[in-house]
Amino acid sequence: MTDMTNTTIEYYNEHAGEFFDGTVNADMSEILKRFEKLLPEGGCVLDAGCGSGRDSKHFLEQGFKVSAFDASPEIARLASEYVGIDVKCCTFEEFHETERYDGIWACASLLHVRERDIEAVMGNLAQALKPGGVIYISFKYGEGERQRGERFFLDMDEDGIARIVGGAGLEMVSTFVTGDVRDGRDSEKWMNCIAIRRVNTREIGWWG
């Protein structure tokens, strides 16, 4: 883990309560609907970099089986209390699973992964999806790495998203730019993407 990543995690540890309060009521309903319509009923969902646990709680209320992790121990603790599940403390670089999830929700979380690591991280997330599984990712709209205060950010535009999704062997479903739903953030834009791990014909026994 890089010093810059450590600094970012420490920021969230120190500002956990403030971050929780500022994000737990953000309205993600429109994007959640886009994502959920591609999931099987009662499917397994990973909230990757779950923050406050806002979306984990929503998925549970919709009848999905939910796992969640966050890199900040303090954020993971608050999310566990809020959602009522064991939120693991884990970074994206440490995460490794194989064909476990019908959906992975990585809302505003991959934006703290270093550019040199993002393709490997995306590959690990793709591997964690079941064939036919779907992933949602979002970044602040832009290009390249930057440091803002104590936090490191990786911004993405359409070309960047296409590169990391294609590099992970995923197929794009949609990309779209949205405004920030939090109060006072109207000028901030987000790059959103939904992609799918296509079912290989060998995996379903269809030899065509």
ROKE-490113 format. One record per residue (C-alpha): residue in three letters; z, x, y; residue number from 1. Coordinates in nm, 2 decimals, m for minus. Each point is the difference from the previous one (the first is absolute). Layout:
+------+--------+--------+--------+------+
: guse :      w :      u :      v : pavo :
+------+--------+--------+--------+------+
:  ALA :      Z :      X :      Y :  NUM :
...
+------+--------+--------+--------+------+
// end
This chain:
+------+--------+--------+--------+------+
: guse :      w :      u :      v : pavo :
+------+--------+--------+--------+------+
:  MET :   0.00 :   0.00 :   0.00 :    1 :
:  THR :  m0.10 :   0.14 :   0.34 :    2 :
:  ASP :   0.24 :   0.06 :   0.29 :    3 :
:  MET :  m0.19 :  m0.26 :   0.19 :    4 :
:  THR :   0.04 :  m0.26 :  m0.27 :    5 :
:  ASN :   0.37 :   0.08 :  m0.02 :    6 :
:  THR :   0.03 :  m0.05 :   0.37 :    7 :
:  THR :  m0.17 :  m0.34 :  m0.03 :    8 :
:  ILE :   0.24 :  m0.11 :  m0.28 :    9 :
:  GLU :   0.30 :   0.12 :   0.21 :   10 :
:  TYR :  m0.13 :  m0.21 :   0.29 :   11 :
:  TYR :   0.01 :  m0.31 :  m0.22 :   12 :
:  ASN :   0.34 :   0.08 :  m0.14 :   13 :
:  GLU :   0.14 :   0.04 :   0.35 :   14 :
:  HIS :  m0.17 :  m0.32 :   0.13 :   15 :
:  ALA :   0.02 :  m0.21 :  m0.31 :   16 :
:  GLY :   0.18 :  m0.30 :   0.15 :   17 :
:  GLU :  m0.23 :   0.00 :   0.31 :   18 :
:  PHE :  m0.31 :   0.02 :  m0.22 :   19 :
:  PHE :   0.12 :  m0.27 :  m0.23 :   20 :
:  ASP :   0.07 :  m0.24 :   0.29 :   21 :
:  GLY :  m0.33 :   0.07 :   0.16 :   22 :
:  THR :  m0.22 :  m0.06 :  m0.31 :   23 :
:  VAL :   0.18 :  m0.24 :  m0.23 :   24 :
:  ASN :  m0.14 :  m0.31 :   0.18 :   25 :
:  ALA :  m0.35 :   0.12 :   0.07 :   26 :
:  ASP :  m0.25 :  m0.26 :  m0.11 :   27 :
:  MET :  m0.24 :   0.14 :  m0.26 :   28 :
:  SER :  m0.09 :  m0.34 :  m0.14 :   29 :
:  GLU :  m0.38 :   0.02 :   0.06 :   30 :
:  ILE :  m0.04 :   0.33 :  m0.17 :   31 :
:  LEU :   0.23 :  m0.10 :  m0.28 :   32 :
:  LYS :  m0.22 :  m0.30 :  m0.07 :   33 :
:  ARG :  m0.31 :   0.22 :  m0.03 :   34 :
:  PHE :   0.19 :   0.23 :  m0.24 :   35 :
:  GLU :   0.17 :  m0.26 :  m0.21 :   36 :
:  LYS :  m0.32 :  m0.20 :  m0.08 :   37 :
:  LEU :  m0.12 :   0.30 :  m0.20 :   38 :
:  LEU :   0.32 :   0.02 :  m0.21 :   39 :
:  PRO :   0.07 :  m0.18 :  m0.33 :   40 :
:  GLU :   0.28 :  m0.26 :   0.01 :   41 :
:  GLY :   0.34 :   0.17 :  m0.06 :   42 :
:  GLY :  m0.16 :   0.35 :   0.00 :   43 :
:  CYS :   0.17 :   0.33 :   0.05 :   44 :
:  VAL :   0.00 :   0.13 :   0.36 :   45 :
:  LEU :   0.11 :   0.33 :   0.14 :   46 :
:  ASP :   0.11 :   0.01 :   0.36 :   47 :
:  ALA :  m0.07 :   0.37 :   0.07 :   48 :
:  GLY :   0.19 :   0.13 :   0.30 :   49 :
:  CYS :   0.17 :  m0.34 :   0.03 :   50 :
:  GLY :   0.19 :   0.06 :   0.33 :   51 :
:  SER :   0.24 :  m0.29 :   0.07 :   52 :
:  GLY :  m0.10 :  m0.18 :  m0.33 :   53 :
:  ARG :  m0.15 :  m0.29 :   0.20 :   54 :
:  ASP :  m0.31 :  m0.02 :  m0.22 :   55 :
:  SER :   0.18 :   0.07 :  m0.32 :   56 :
:  LYS :   0.21 :  m0.31 :   0.07 :   57 :
:  HIS :  m0.31 :  m0.20 :   0.07 :   58 :
:  PHE :  m0.16 :   0.10 :  m0.33 :   59 :
:  LEU :   0.31 :  m0.09 :  m0.19 :   60 :
:  GLU :   0.01 :  m0.34 :   0.16 :   61 :
:  GLN :  m0.36 :  m0.05 :  m0.11 :   62 :
:  GLY :   0.09 :   0.06 :  m0.36 :   63 :
:  PHE :  m0.13 :   0.36 :  m0.04 :   64 :
:  LYS :   0.18 :   0.27 :  m0.19 :   65 :
:  VAL :   0.09 :   0.26 :   0.27 :   66 :
:  SER :   0.07 :   0.37 :   0.00 :   67 :
:  ALA :   0.06 :   0.19 :   0.32 :   68 :
:  PHE :   0.06 :   0.35 :   0.14 :   69 :
:  ASP :   0.05 :   0.18 :   0.33 :   70 :
:  ALA :   0.03 :   0.36 :   0.09 :   71 :
:  SER :   0.31 :  m0.05 :   0.23 :   72 :
:  PRO :   0.33 :  m0.04 :  m0.19 :   73 :
:  GLU :   0.15 :  m0.21 :   0.28 :   74 :
:  ILE :  m0.31 :  m0.23 :   0.02 :   75 :
:  ALA :   0.00 :  m0.04 :  m0.38 :   76 :
:  ARG :   0.37 :  m0.09 :   0.01 :   77 :
:  LEU :  m0.05 :  m0.27 :   0.27 :   78 :
:  ALA :  m0.31 :  m0.13 :  m0.18 :   79 :
:  SER :   0.20 :  m0.02 :  m0.33 :   80 :
:  GLU :   0.27 :  m0.21 :   0.17 :   81 :
:  TYR :  m0.25 :  m0.22 :   0.18 :   82 :
:  VAL :  m0.23 :  m0.07 :  m0.30 :   83 :
:  GLY :   0.25 :   0.00 :  m0.28 :   84 :
:  ILE :  m0.18 :   0.25 :  m0.22 :   85 :
:  ASP :   0.04 :   0.38 :  m0.06 :   86 :
:  VAL :  m0.23 :   0.16 :   0.25 :   87 :
:  LYS :  m0.06 :   0.36 :  m0.12 :   88 :
:  CYS :   0.01 :   0.30 :   0.24 :   89 :
:  CYS :  m0.33 :   0.17 :  m0.06 :   90 :
:  THR :  m0.28 :   0.17 :   0.20 :   91 :
:  PHE :  m0.37 :  m0.07 :  m0.06 :   92 :
:  GLU :  m0.04 :   0.36 :  m0.12 :   93 :
:  GLU :   0.27 :  m0.06 :  m0.26 :   94 :
:  PHE :  m0.14 :  m0.33 :  m0.13 :   95 :
:  HIS :  m0.18 :  m0.01 :  m0.33 :   96 :
:  GLU :  m0.07 :  m0.31 :  m0.22 :   97 :
:  THR :  m0.28 :  m0.10 :  m0.24 :   98 :
:  GLU :  m0.17 :  m0.34 :  m0.01 :   99 :
:  ARG :   0.32 :  m0.19 :   0.08 :  100 :
:  TYR :  m0.08 :  m0.22 :   0.30 :  101 :
:  ASP :  m0.23 :  m0.30 :   0.07 :  102 :
:  GLY :   0.04 :   0.08 :   0.37 :  103 :
:  ILE :   0.13 :   0.27 :   0.23 :  104 :
:  TRP :   0.09 :  m0.08 :   0.36 :  105 :
:  ALA :   0.02 :   0.31 :   0.22 :  106 :
:  CYS :   0.05 :  m0.15 :   0.35 :  107 :
:  ALA :   0.04 :   0.25 :   0.28 :  108 :
:  SER :   0.14 :   0.26 :  m0.24 :  109 :
:  LEU :  m0.28 :   0.24 :  m0.10 :  110 :
:  LEU :  m0.03 :   0.09 :   0.36 :  111 :
:  HIS :   0.27 :   0.26 :  m0.05 :  112 :
:  VAL :  m0.18 :   0.19 :  m0.27 :  113 :
:  ARG :  m0.16 :   0.33 :   0.10 :  114 :
:  GLU :  m0.39 :   0.00 :   0.01 :  115 :
:  ARG :  m0.01 :   0.28 :  m0.25 :  116 :
:  ASP :   0.20 :  m0.22 :  m0.25 :  117 :
:  ILE :  m0.15 :  m0.35 :   0.07 :  118 :
:  GLU :  m0.28 :   0.02 :  m0.26 :  119 :
:  ALA :   0.24 :   0.11 :  m0.28 :  120 :
:  VAL :   0.25 :  m0.27 :   0.10 :  121 :
:  MET :  m0.28 :  m0.27 :   0.00 :  122 :
:  GLY :  m0.10 :   0.13 :  m0.34 :  123 :
:  ASN :   0.35 :  m0.05 :  m0.13 :  124 :
:  LEU :   0.02 :  m0.35 :   0.14 :  125 :
:  ALA :  m0.34 :  m0.09 :  m0.16 :  126 :
:  GLN :   0.13 :   0.13 :  m0.33 :  127 :
:  ALA :   0.31 :  m0.22 :   0.03 :  128 :
:  LEU :  m0.22 :  m0.31 :   0.02 :  129 :
:  LYS :  m0.10 :  m0.19 :  m0.30 :  130 :
:  PRO :  m0.38 :  m0.03 :  m0.05 :  131 :
:  GLY :  m0.10 :  m0.28 :   0.24 :  132 :
:  GLY :   0.31 :   0.06 :   0.21 :  133 :
:  VAL :  m0.01 :  m0.02 :   0.38 :  134 :
:  ILE :   0.14 :   0.22 :   0.28 :  135 :
:  TYR :   0.07 :  m0.06 :   0.37 :  136 :
:  ILE :   0.04 :   0.29 :   0.24 :  137 :
:  SER :   0.03 :   0.03 :   0.37 :  138 :
:  PHE :   0.01 :   0.27 :   0.27 :  139 :
:  LYS :   0.01 :   0.01 :   0.37 :  140 :
:  TYR :  m0.36 :  m0.01 :   0.12 :  141 :
:  GLY :  m0.14 :   0.34 :   0.09 :  142 :
:  GLU :  m0.09 :   0.33 :  m0.15 :  143 :
:  GLY :   0.20 :   0.31 :  m0.12 :  144 :
:  GLU :   0.36 :   0.12 :   0.01 :  145 :
:  ARG :   0.24 :  m0.02 :   0.29 :  146 :
:  GLN :   0.37 :   0.04 :   0.08 :  147 :
:  ARG :   0.18 :  m0.26 :   0.20 :  148 :
:  GLY :   0.35 :   0.10 :   0.08 :  149 :
:  GLU :   0.18 :   0.08 :  m0.33 :  150 :
:  ARG :  m0.26 :  m0.18 :  m0.21 :  151 :
:  PHE :  m0.33 :   0.11 :  m0.15 :  152 :
:  PHE :  m0.30 :  m0.24 :  m0.02 :  153 :
:  LEU :  m0.33 :   0.00 :  m0.18 :  154 :
:  ASP :  m0.24 :  m0.24 :   0.17 :  155 :
:  MET :  m0.31 :  m0.15 :  m0.16 :  156 :
:  ASP :  m0.32 :  m0.17 :   0.11 :  157 :
:  GLU :  m0.27 :  m0.16 :  m0.21 :  158 :
:  ASP :  m0.15 :   0.33 :  m0.12 :  159 :
:  GLY :   0.33 :   0.14 :  m0.09 :  160 :
:  ILE :   0.10 :  m0.30 :  m0.20 :  161 :
:  ALA :  m0.33 :  m0.01 :  m0.19 :  162 :
:  ARG :   0.04 :   0.37 :  m0.09 :  163 :
:  ILE :   0.35 :  m0.03 :  m0.15 :  164 :
:  VAL :  m0.07 :  m0.32 :  m0.18 :  165 :
:  GLY :  m0.32 :   0.13 :  m0.15 :  166 :
:  GLY :   0.17 :   0.33 :  m0.09 :  167 :
:  ALA :   0.26 :  m0.19 :  m0.20 :  168 :
:  GLY :  m0.27 :  m0.18 :  m0.20 :  169 :
:  LEU :   0.08 :  m0.33 :   0.16 :  170 :
:  GLU :  m0.25 :  m0.26 :   0.11 :  171 :
:  MET :   0.03 :  m0.14 :   0.36 :  172 :
:  VAL :   0.06 :  m0.38 :   0.02 :  173 :
:  SER :   0.04 :  m0.01 :   0.38 :  174 :
:  THR :   0.10 :   0.19 :   0.31 :  175 :
:  PHE :   0.12 :  m0.16 :   0.32 :  176 :
:  VAL :   0.17 :   0.10 :   0.33 :  177 :
:  THR :   0.30 :  m0.20 :   0.12 :  178 :
:  GLY :   0.24 :   0.02 :   0.29 :  179 :
:  ASP :   0.37 :   0.08 :  m0.05 :  180 :
:  VAL :   0.20 :  m0.31 :  m0.08 :  181 :
:  ARG :   0.33 :   0.14 :   0.15 :  182 :
:  ASP :   0.11 :  m0.11 :   0.34 :  183 :
:  GLY :  m0.12 :   0.23 :   0.28 :  184 :
:  ARG :  m0.25 :   0.18 :  m0.22 :  185 :
:  ASP :  m0.31 :  m0.20 :   0.10 :  186 :
:  SER :  m0.21 :   0.30 :   0.09 :  187 :
:  GLU :   0.05 :   0.18 :  m0.34 :  188 :
:  LYS :  m0.28 :  m0.04 :  m0.26 :  189 :
:  TRP :   0.03 :   0.03 :  m0.37 :  190 :
:  MET :  m0.27 :   0.09 :  m0.26 :  191 :
:  ASN :   0.04 :  m0.21 :  m0.31 :  192 :
:  CYS :  m0.16 :   0.02 :  m0.34 :  193 :
:  ILE :   0.01 :  m0.19 :  m0.32 :  194 :
:  ALA :  m0.16 :   0.18 :  m0.31 :  195 :
:  ILE :  m0.01 :  m0.06 :  m0.37 :  196 :
:  ARG :   0.00 :   0.21 :  m0.31 :  197 :
:  ARG :  m0.29 :  m0.14 :  m0.19 :  198 :
:  VAL :   0.02 :  m0.07 :  m0.37 :  199 :
:  ASN :  m0.19 :   0.26 :  m0.20 :  200 :
:  THR :  m0.23 :  m0.16 :  m0.26 :  201 :
:  ARG :   0.16 :   0.22 :  m0.27 :  202 :
:  GLU :   0.34 :  m0.13 :   0.09 :  203 :
:  ILE :  m0.09 :  m0.36 :  m0.07 :  204 :
:  GLY :  m0.21 :   0.08 :  m0.31 :  205 :
:  TRP :  m0.33 :  m0.11 :   0.16 :  206 :
:  TRP :  m0.27 :   0.25 :  m0.08 :  207 :
:  GLY :  m0.28 :  m0.18 :   0.17 :  208 :
+------+--------+--------+--------+------+
// end
